[in-house]
Amino acid sequence: MTGAGKGGSGGREVQSREVEAREVEVRAVTPEEWVTLREVRLAALADSPQAFASTLERELGFGEQRWRSWIESSSVFLAWRDGQPVGMAAGVADDARRADSVPGSWHVVAMWVRPQERGRGSAGKIIEAVAERARASGAARLVLWVTDVNPRAGAFYERLGFRRTGVRQLVRPGEPDHWEEQLIRELG
């Protein structure tokens, strides 16, 4: 940004980020958009393989029905800028049968934003879309897991009101040095 520095130009930077965030549209994915969801999810797995429990190799094998099923069984959101998908996340109602169950919550999964989009407001808008849907369904909190190798993501979630619980688990069972921590945000 030209002219940024000491002397009060910080207001222009804040205003610029607000404009950028307004330019992003976040909306729920429809089953007809399964190909776009697939493209974004595979890009996420290729870009940040350490951030997800799944792998690119595994999801390359998913067929159309698997992608449509994911869309129909959860709330999947894509962020769009200038007609292009730039990020995604899904919200899933808590399942009491899971070991990491948190009653009354929704889990945020598959959160990712394209590298060139990071820091431009899209990630926050995606999380807020999931939070709104969770709140509307009666959920009291959001739960997510963040990997130890991604401190930037952890700091981002904390700025959005998530708190670390101290609960930890392996990201993938076969990788004993790859841990993640649970974070929770009350929706109140």
C-alpha positions in Angstrom: 0.0 0.0 0.0 1.5 3.3 -1.0 2.2 5.8 1.7 1.8 3.3 4.6 4.1 3.9 7.5 4.2 6.1 10.6 2.0 9.1 10.5 -1.6 7.7 10.7 -2.0 5.8 7.4 -3.1 2.8 9.4 -6.7 3.8 8.9 -6.4 3.4 5.2 -5.0 -0.1 5.6 -8.0 -1.1 7.9 -10.4 0.4 5.4 -8.7 -1.4 2.5 -9.0 -4.8 4.3 -12.7 -4.1 5.0 -13.3 -3.4 1.3 -11.5 -6.6 0.4 -13.6 -8.6 2.9 -16.8 -7.1 1.5 -15.8 -8.2 -2.0 -15.7 -11.9 -0.9 -18.9 -13.8 -1.2 -19.4 -16.9 1.0 -22.2 -19.2 0.2 -23.3 -22.8 0.9 -22.3 -25.3 -1.8 -25.1 -27.1 -3.7 -24.8 -30.7 -4.9 -24.6 -29.4 -8.4 -21.3 -27.6 -7.5 -19.6 -30.9 -6.5 -16.9 -30.5 -9.2 -15.9 -27.1 -7.9 -15.9 -28.3 -4.3 -13.7 -31.2 -5.4 -11.2 -28.9 -7.2 -10.9 -26.6 -4.1 -10.6 -29.5 -1.7 -7.9 -31.2 -3.8 -6.1 -27.9 -4.0 -6.2 -27.6 -0.2 -4.8 -31.1 0.3 -2.0 -30.4 -2.3 -1.1 -27.0 -0.7 -1.4 -27.9 3.0 -1.2 -31.7 3.4 -0.1 -31.4 7.0 -3.3 -29.5 7.9 -5.7 -32.3 7.3 -6.4 -35.8 8.5 -7.2 -36.9 5.0 -4.7 -37.0 2.1 -4.7 -35.9 -1.5 -4.1 -39.5 -2.6 -7.2 -40.7 -0.7 -9.5 -38.0 -2.0 -8.4 -38.2 -5.6 -10.2 -41.6 -5.6 -13.5 -40.1 -4.5 -16.3 -40.3 -7.1 -19.1 -37.9 -7.8 -21.5 -39.6 -5.3 -19.0 -39.2 -2.4 -18.7 -35.4 -3.1 -22.4 -35.0 -3.4 -22.9 -37.0 -0.2 -20.5 -34.7 1.7 -22.5 -31.6 0.5 -25.8 -33.2 1.5 -24.7 -34.4 5.0 -23.0 -31.2 6.2 -22.9 -27.5 5.6 -20.1 -26.8 3.1 -19.2 -23.3 2.2 -17.0 -21.8 -0.5 -15.7 -18.3 -0.5 -15.6 -16.5 -3.9 -13.7 -13.5 -5.1 -14.1 -12.2 -8.7 -16.0 -15.3 -9.7 -13.3 -17.7 -8.5 -13.4 -20.0 -5.4 -10.7 -18.9 -2.9 -11.5 -20.9 0.2 -13.7 -23.4 1.9 -14.8 -24.9 5.2 -17.6 -27.3 6.3 -19.6 -27.4 9.5 -20.8 -30.7 10.8 -23.1 -31.2 13.8 -21.5 -33.1 16.7 -21.9 -36.9 16.7 -22.0 -38.3 20.2 -20.5 -41.6 18.9 -17.2 -39.9 18.0 -14.3 -39.9 20.5 -13.9 -36.2 20.2 -17.6 -35.4 20.7 -18.5 -32.1 22.3 -22.2 -32.1 23.0 -24.1 -29.1 21.6 -21.5 -28.2 19.1 -20.7 -28.1 15.5 -17.3 -29.1 14.2 -15.5 -26.9 11.6 -13.6 -29.1 9.2 -11.7 -28.8 5.9 -11.0 -25.1 6.5 -8.6 -23.7 3.9 -7.9 -20.5 2.0 -5.7 -20.2 -1.1 -2.3 -18.8 -0.2 -2.7 -15.6 -2.2 -6.0 -15.0 -0.4 -4.7 -15.3 3.2 -4.8 -12.2 5.2 -7.5 -10.6 3.1 -10.6 -11.4 5.2 -11.9 -14.5 3.5 -11.1 -16.9 6.2 -13.0 -14.9 8.8 -16.0 -14.7 6.6 -16.0 -18.5 6.0 -15.9 -19.1 9.8 -18.7 -16.7 10.4 -20.8 -18.4 7.7 -20.3 -21.7 9.5 -21.0 -20.0 12.9 -24.3 -18.6 11.6 -25.5 -21.9 10.3 -24.5 -23.7 13.6 -26.2 -21.0 15.7 -29.4 -21.3 13.5 -29.4 -25.1 14.2 -29.2 -24.5 17.9 -25.5 -25.3 18.5 -23.9 -23.5 21.4 -20.3 -23.7 20.2 -17.9 -24.4 17.4 -15.1 -26.9 17.7 -12.1 -27.3 15.5 -8.6 -28.8 15.5 -5.5 -27.0 14.5 -2.1 -28.7 13.8 1.0 -27.8 15.7 2.8 -27.0 12.5 0.4 -24.2 11.7 0.8 -21.5 14.4 -0.6 -18.8 12.1 -3.9 -20.7 11.9 -4.0 -21.1 15.7 -3.4 -17.4 16.2 -6.1 -16.6 13.6 -8.7 -18.8 15.4 -7.8 -17.2 18.8 -8.5 -13.8 17.3 -11.9 -15.0 16.3 -12.7 -16.0 19.9 -11.7 -19.6 19.9 -9.9 -20.9 23.0 -7.4 -23.7 23.3 -8.7 -26.6 25.4 -5.5 -28.5 25.9 -7.0 -31.6 24.3 -4.6 -33.1 21.8 -4.6 -35.9 19.3 -2.6 -37.3 16.4 -3.6 -35.8 13.1 -3.2 -39.2 11.4 -2.7 -42.4 13.4 0.4 -43.5 11.4 2.3 -40.3 12.1 3.3 -40.1 15.7 5.0 -36.7 15.5 2.1 -34.9 13.9 -0.3 -33.5 16.6 -3.2 -31.2 16.6 -5.1 -29.3 19.4 -8.8 -28.7 20.0 -10.1 -25.2 20.1 -13.6 -24.2 21.1 -15.6 -21.0 20.5 -18.9 -20.3 22.4 -21.6 -19.0 20.0 -23.6 -17.2 22.7 
